[in-house]
Amino acid sequence: MIKGKVKWFDHQMGYGYITDDRGRNILVYAKEVEWSERSELSKGQDVGFSVVQDQGELIAVNVVRCEKVAL
């Protein structure tokens, strides 16, 4: 699991970006957020996630609140 911070997230569009600890910008979709209150995803929030690559784009999956991340 990778740790990062939400760079920005547009709730109406259902996507945004997370910046990981290596400075990479990773696309995140609302459907990949693992808690029911997706509206809580906000700029600067610490999150944990996995990464997949799709057509050259890094995409965050299984996004959880940082306090739930087990390292």
C-alpha positions as CSV (number, residue, x, y, z in Angstrom):
1,M,0.0,0.0,0.0
2,I,1.3,3.5,-1.0
3,K,0.6,6.6,1.1
4,G,-0.2,10.0,-0.4
5,K,-2.2,13.2,-0.2
6,V,-5.2,14.2,-2.2
7,K,-4.1,17.0,-4.6
8,W,-7.6,17.8,-5.7
9,F,-10.9,16.0,-6.2
10,D,-14.0,17.2,-8.0
11,H,-17.0,15.5,-6.4
12,Q,-19.4,16.4,-9.3
13,M,-17.1,14.9,-11.9
14,G,-16.1,11.9,-9.7
15,Y,-12.4,12.1,-10.1
16,G,-9.2,13.9,-9.0
17,Y,-5.5,13.4,-8.3
18,I,-3.5,12.0,-5.4
19,T,0.2,12.9,-5.1
20,D,2.2,9.9,-3.7
21,D,5.3,10.1,-1.5
22,R,7.5,10.1,-4.7
23,G,5.8,13.2,-6.1
24,R,3.8,11.4,-8.8
25,N,0.3,12.6,-9.7
26,I,-2.0,9.6,-9.7
27,L,-5.6,9.7,-11.1
28,V,-8.3,8.6,-8.6
29,Y,-12.0,7.9,-9.4
30,A,-14.7,8.1,-6.8
31,K,-15.6,4.4,-7.4
32,E,-12.2,3.4,-6.0
33,V,-12.7,5.1,-2.6
34,E,-13.3,2.4,0.0
35,W,-15.6,4.3,2.4
36,S,-19.2,5.3,2.1
37,E,-18.8,9.0,2.5
38,R,-16.9,9.7,-0.7
39,S,-17.7,13.4,-0.1
40,E,-15.0,13.3,2.6
41,L,-12.3,13.1,0.0
42,S,-10.7,16.5,0.1
43,K,-7.5,18.4,-0.7
44,G,-4.6,17.6,1.6
45,Q,-6.2,14.4,3.0
46,D,-3.8,11.6,3.8
47,V,-4.8,8.3,2.0
48,G,-3.4,4.9,1.3
49,F,-3.9,3.1,-2.0
50,S,-2.6,0.7,-4.6
51,V,-1.7,1.7,-8.2
52,V,-2.5,0.2,-11.5
53,Q,-1.5,1.4,-14.9
54,D,-4.0,1.8,-17.8
55,Q,-2.9,3.1,-21.2
56,G,0.1,4.8,-19.6
57,E,-1.9,6.5,-16.8
58,L,-1.3,5.7,-13.2
59,I,-4.6,5.1,-11.4
60,A,-5.2,4.8,-7.7
61,V,-7.4,1.8,-6.6
62,N,-8.6,0.6,-3.2
63,V,-8.2,4.1,-1.7
64,V,-8.6,4.2,2.1
65,R,-8.2,6.8,4.8
66,C,-4.7,6.9,6.1
67,E,-5.6,5.9,9.6
68,K,-6.6,2.5,8.1
69,V,-3.4,1.9,6.3
70,A,-1.3,-0.9,7.7
71,L,2.4,-0.6,6.9
